[in-house]
Amino acid sequence: MADTATTASAAAASAANTSTDAPPFQLGKPRFQQTSFYGRLRHFLDIIDPRTLFVTERRLREAVQLLEDYKHGTLHPGVTNEQLWSAQKIKQAILHPDTNEKIFMPFRMSGYIPFGTPIVVGLLLPNQTLASTVFWQWLNQSHNACVNYANRNATKVGLNVLVQKANKFTPATRLLVQRFVPFPAVASANICNVVLMRYGELEEGIDVLDGDGNLVGSSKIAARHALLETALTRVVLPMPILVLPPIVMSMLEKTALLQARPRLLLPVQSLVCLAAFGLALPLAISLFPQMSEIETSQLEPEIARATSSRTVVYNKGL
């Protein structure tokens, strides 16, 4: 059966026209090399591409069918590698890699920036009350919880009050420090969020595969690695989003333009947050490949005995 599938895929590959711009297509494999950060960055830029939010149901079905035709060696003549890579990009951006179920649009990685930017703007509003801080943190973590769960892979609001009571700070310094308050709160809450939403993986383990894509078994140790890697990305993710805008805005607010037109402060801050968000997301999730590799010697003895491969791979999740 495996030889038949391999032969069909080889025939499909030869049926796909060679493109000078696109590498030879590999079903289920990343288009870009995953051993380098740049390759992972290019890969995840495809996954978070917001243009995939506008893919129609018909286009999605066509993309999935094209990949099925490739898999079974029934591609129509003239299909190019670029078309196959484009179809796989659409599928990976919209469908969950394990369940093949459609991910609700606001909770896809491609929707993280468009739907998350208004929340980031709210988190960074100056002179917030305790109630407004709690509200924006609640909204942020609710959104994060849905994203974490959809992609399988609280908050210390009292800090604002302490800063407000710090009499040694000048008003300008107090305002600047207050703007940094969301970062430790969001980063720590993000870690809790990932663990809570994916705790079942620690209890039951996750599937590990050999180099040929065959299931080797279920590993709790691999699950711990997957959650640790995802949690680290959630710590890095808020850094540019919640650290850069306060620095940039503290400088922009001193300009003659914004001092003369204070109504522009919120639109300018929104644009700065959007730019920071667009920079942070691909950089953070590119820290680790989605299909991570681990040596069998680090896993449970039954996993090591079940395969002759020195390493296995697992879906880290996003």
PyMOL commands that set and color helices and strands:
alter all, ss='L'
color gray80, all
select helices_A, chain A and resi 2-15+37-47+50-54+57-71+81-94+105-107+109-123+130-150+158-164+171-180+182-197+199-204+220-236+238-252+256-260+262-285+296-298+301-305
alter helices_A, ss='H'
color red, helices_A
select strands_A, chain A and resi 206-209+215-219+291-295+311-315
alter strands_A, ss='S'
color yellow, strands_A
deselect
rebuild
show_as cartoon
